Structures are given as structure tokens and as C-alpha cells.
Amino acid sequence: RVALLTGCLMESLFREINFATVRVLIENNVQVIVPEGQGCCGAFQEHTGLGGVDELRAANRATFGQLDVDAVVSNSSGCGLALGKTLDGSMVVQDVLGFLGGLDLVRRERAVDGVRVYVDLPCHLIHGQKVAGIPTNVLDATGYVWELAPAARDCCGSGGVYNIEKPENARKILAGKSAFLNAAEGDRVILATSNHVCLMQWNSARSGGVVKRPFEVRHVIQLLDPGVE
């Protein structure tokens, strides 16, 4: 039994990922509750030096701190890191992919000829939450042929709000990191990651012409989703 942190940016711009997260958890015999009263994790305010962080954290402590659940899960590594700081050991906070890694997962069976998935690891997951990466059994359960992207552990250039504060630098970082996609194997190429800001950064490589060939950007949880091919 888990509680899901829906997130403000995730819920407003990537709501389908929240729906996918619930479907995947339920399919794998996990009861999901979405607590009323939860709010912004405060990561954006913390990154930018804006006020109100303490109030946001207090509200989430009141919402999540006394729940009868095995874990609070987040599908955004940045939000998960922020909520982990907020709850400070009073409740287990896990990235949803890490939580799923401890289960015997339903495996997707797909016709994947010509499809190649390249997995990028968000900084907030690797360097912030200090986890080794996305569990192999989770990636295998997608049913796709996958491999880590080159420099998967390096920043994509989003870096919290770095892409807002230093857009030219962020674009150069992204250009170097994403260059492999122009010659990547696969008739259909998917770049998969697990943080919403990283999703936006990788999408900008496509929309901004940094990468010339077509490719898709997906959250890893979407590749596990029974409702999506």
C-alpha cells in the first residue's frame, strides 16, 4: 500500500504519467492512495531561493507524515528528493521505479522489432537520492530492447532550474549529451527517463532541432503501462 505524490508540475503538464503510474502499481497488486491536502514539494522554490518552502514542507508533513502505508512514492526524482527531505526519515519515500524493483513485476510482451530504448538517469535520482539507478528488472519488464544512454549519469542540462538561469550553457550540455541519438540504432528510438524536468529538456532537443532524427521521449513508467503501446 503506497501513497502517491502527484506533484504540481507533473499533475498539470504530465498528468498522463500520474495515471500510468497508478495503472502500473495496481496491475502489480499495489494499493494506491492519493492523499488530499498534498501540495508542491517546494523544490522549485528551493532551487530559485524563493520564499514559502517551510510552509509547503509543513503542509506535506501534515498530509503524508501519519499515513498507514508501506511507502510514499514519487514518479519524479526531483520531487521525491524534496519530499524525502521534508519527511526526514519519518516515512519511507521512494522513487516509484525503485519501489517496483522490489516486486515480481508483470512483464509487457511486445513486438519490438526495430525499437530501441535508451535510458537516461536523472541527477536527482543518482546524485540526489543516492540510488544506483533504475532497477534492471523494471527496465526488462518493459518488454523493450534497452540500454543506458551514453553519459547516462551526467546532467542533461536541466539541473533543477539551471536551464532557466543559464539557457545557453544548458543547451550546449544537452547538445553534447544527445548527439548520439542522430546515429542511434533503432528504426524507432525512445529516450526514457524518470524526472519531469528532464523530460522537458529532452523534448527540447527534438523541438529545438538539436537532434535531427525523429525520436520519442517517455517516462519509464509509461513503458510499463498496460494502457499504452
ROKOLSE-239421 format. One record per residue (C-alpha): x, y, z negated; residue number from 1. Coordinates in pm, 1 decimal. Each point is the difference from the previous one (the first is absolute). Layout:
residues N
        x        y        z num
        X        Y        Z NUM
...
end
This chain:
residues 229
        x        y        z num
      0.0      0.0      0.0   1
    152.9    326.4    113.0   2
    -82.7    369.0      5.9   3
     72.3    181.5    326.4   4
    151.6    346.1     12.3   5
   -168.2    146.0    306.7   6
    214.9    314.2     23.8   7
   -109.9    339.0    128.4   8
    188.6     10.6    331.5   9
    -49.8   -371.8     59.3  10
   -373.6     26.6    -65.8  11
    -46.9    310.6    215.2  12
    220.4    -83.0    302.1  13
     55.5   -376.4    -13.6  14
   -316.6   -125.9   -161.3  15
     -7.9   -306.1    224.3  16
    318.4   -115.6   -175.6  17
   -180.0      9.6   -334.7  18
   -281.1   -208.9    148.9  19
    255.0   -243.7    143.5  20
    168.2    -24.4   -340.2  21
   -326.3    -95.7   -168.6  22
    -80.8   -259.0    269.3  23
    343.2   -163.8    -26.4  24
    -12.2    -16.6   -379.7  25
   -351.0   -147.0     -1.7  26
     89.8   -258.2    265.2  27
    283.7   -111.3   -227.4  28
   -231.6    -44.6   -301.1  29
     83.9    326.5   -174.5  30
   -278.0    201.5   -162.4  31
     37.1    369.9     80.3  32
   -133.6    294.6   -193.6  33
     28.1    361.2    116.5  34
    -18.4    208.4   -318.1  35
   -210.1    314.1      2.0  36
    177.6    305.3   -132.3  37
    336.6    -73.0    159.1  38
    168.4    288.8    175.3  39
    314.8    114.0    172.4  40
    314.8   -169.8   -131.1  41
    181.5    336.0     -6.9  42
    284.4   -102.0    231.6  43
    -48.6    291.5    239.7  44
     -3.5    252.1   -283.3  45
    308.9   -158.5   -151.7  46
    186.1      9.0    332.4  47
    -87.0    363.6     66.5  48
     29.0    134.5   -354.0  49
   -365.4     98.2    -17.3  50
   -184.4      7.1   -329.7  51
   -272.9   -231.2   -123.8  52
    200.7   -323.4    -12.8  53
    -57.4    -55.4   -371.6  54
   -375.3     42.1     39.0  55
    -13.7   -245.9    290.0  56
    201.3   -255.5   -191.6  57
   -218.2     38.9   -308.1  58
   -313.2    -65.2    207.1  59
    147.1   -316.3    151.4  60
    121.2   -122.8   -338.7  61
   -354.7     34.6   -127.8  62
   -135.2   -183.5    304.5  63
    247.6   -285.6     37.1  64
    158.0    -31.0   -342.1  65
   -264.1   -213.0   -172.5  66
   -122.3   -221.6    283.7  67
    -29.3   -377.0    -39.4  68
    196.4    -93.6    312.3  69
    310.5   -200.2     84.4  70
    150.6    292.8    187.8  71
    -65.3    336.3    157.5  72
     94.3    -23.2    367.2  73
     84.8    266.5    254.3  74
     29.0    -24.7    378.2  75
    223.5    307.2     10.8  76
    346.3    -44.5   -146.3  77
     29.9    369.8    -82.7  78
   -330.4      4.6   -188.8  79
     86.5   -325.6   -172.5  80
    327.3    148.3   -122.7  81
   -178.1    308.7   -132.8  82
   -270.3   -200.9   -176.9  83
    263.4   -226.9   -151.2  84
    159.7    308.1   -156.3  85
   -339.8    114.4   -124.3  86
    -92.6   -328.1   -169.7  87
    358.6    -49.7   -120.5  88
    -20.4   -369.8    -77.9  89
   -346.1      4.9   -157.0  90
   -137.8   -178.8    306.6  91
    161.9   -206.8    274.0  92
     16.0    210.3    317.9  93
     99.5   -185.2    316.5  94
     19.2     62.5    368.6  95
   -284.7   -205.4    142.2  96
    235.8   -192.2    230.4  97
    217.0    -95.8   -295.7  98
   -310.1   -117.0   -187.0  99
   -110.6   -207.1    297.9 100
    348.9   -149.2     18.8 101
    -76.0   -191.8   -319.9 102
   -301.5   -175.8    153.3 103
    -51.8   -291.8    235.4 104
   -124.5    217.7    283.1 105
   -246.2    -73.2    275.6 106
    206.2      4.6    318.3 107
   -124.7    167.4    314.9 108
      8.1   -221.9    308.0 109
     65.6    215.1    303.6 110
     87.1    -30.1    366.1 111
    313.0    211.0    -23.6 112
    179.3    -60.7    328.8 113
    189.4    316.2     87.5 114
    -78.4    175.4   -331.3 115
    286.9    105.8   -226.4 116
    -34.1    166.3   -339.9 117
    282.8    213.1   -140.8 118
    -27.2     67.6   -373.0 119
    125.4    322.0   -157.6 120
     44.3     26.1   -378.2 121
   -106.0    331.0   -161.0 122
    251.0    180.0   -221.7 123
   -255.7     25.9   -279.6 124
    -30.9   -378.8      2.0 125
    369.4    -90.0     15.6 126
    169.8    286.6   -179.9 127
   -293.1    127.9   -205.1 128
   -175.6   -313.0   -122.6 129
    328.8   -195.3     14.7 130
   -146.5   -307.6    167.3 131
    190.4   -216.4    246.4 132
   -243.6     56.0    284.7 133
   -325.5   -136.8    139.0 134
    -28.5   -371.1    -91.3 135
     84.1   -238.3    282.7 136
   -308.3   -212.9    -59.9 137
   -218.0    309.6     47.9 138
    162.2     82.1    333.7 139
    -17.7   -363.7    110.5 140
   -371.2     -8.2    -87.5 141
    -68.7    269.0    263.0 142
     48.9   -269.2    264.2 143
    223.7    227.5    204.8 144
    361.7    -39.6    101.9 145
    171.4    262.5   -213.3 146
    339.0    133.7    -96.5 147
    129.5    291.9   -201.2 148
     55.7    312.3    204.7 149
    361.6    114.3     34.7 150
     89.6    221.8   -298.4 151
   -326.8   -110.8   -162.1 152
    121.0    112.2   -343.1 153
     93.5    350.0    115.6 154
   -235.8    297.9    -17.0 155
   -218.0     65.2    305.3 156
     27.0    374.4    -61.8 157
   -328.0     56.1   -181.4 158
    155.4    -27.8   -347.2 159
   -299.5    120.5   -202.3 160
    -31.5    351.5    146.8 161
    343.7     19.6    164.5 162
   -163.8     -4.3    343.0 163
   -193.0    313.9   -101.9 164
    290.9    182.3   -163.4 165
    266.0   -100.0    256.5 166
   -190.5    -95.9    317.4 167
    297.5     21.8    237.6 168
    214.5   -224.2   -219.4 169
   -288.5   -241.8    -49.1 170
    -51.8    -25.0    375.0 171
    369.0    -75.7     56.6 172
     -9.3   -272.4   -263.6 173
   -309.6   -150.9    160.2 174
    149.8     20.2    348.9 175
    304.0   -198.8   -107.8 176
   -197.4   -254.5   -196.9 177
   -268.0    -56.8    264.2 178
    227.5    -12.4    306.6 179
      5.4   -381.3     -6.9 180
   -369.5     -8.6     92.8 181
     74.9    122.0    352.9 182
    170.3   -331.3     76.5 183
   -161.6   -223.8   -262.8 184
   -104.1   -352.7     94.1 185
   -369.8    -60.6     39.7 186
   -264.8     78.9    258.1 187
   -205.3    143.2   -285.5 188
    202.0    160.5   -277.7 189
   -131.5     76.4   -348.6 190
    189.0    207.1   -257.1 191
   -131.9    -99.4   -343.0 192
     63.2    170.7   -331.5 193
   -176.1     50.0   -335.1 194
    -11.9    370.6    -79.1 195
   -244.4    251.0    146.7 196
    252.0    283.4     43.6 197
    231.0   -240.9    183.0 198
   -293.1    -99.9    221.5 199
    -45.7    364.1     98.6 200
    371.8     42.2     63.0 201
     16.4   -305.5    225.5 202
   -313.6    111.6    183.3 203
    174.7    332.2     68.3 204
    277.7   -190.8    178.0 205
   -263.1   -117.9    244.2 206
   -210.3    314.7     30.4 207
    304.8    228.5     10.5 208
    176.1   -198.5    270.8 209
    296.2   -103.9   -214.5 210
    -70.0   -358.4    112.1 211
    -83.2    -27.0    368.9 212
   -158.9   -346.6     14.1 213
   -344.3    -79.3   -146.7 214
     -8.2   -149.4   -349.2 215
   -251.5    -37.3   -281.0 216
     40.5    111.5   -361.3 217
   -173.2   -212.7   -261.6 218
     -3.1    -49.0   -373.8 219
    110.3   -355.5    -82.0 220
   -330.8    -59.4   -181.4 221
   -178.7     54.4    331.6 222
    193.6   -288.9    151.9 223
   -146.7   -224.7   -271.1 224
   -352.7    134.9     42.1 225
   -257.1   -263.5    101.5 226
   -202.2    275.0    167.3 227
    272.9    119.7    240.3 228
    182.6   -167.1    288.8 229
end
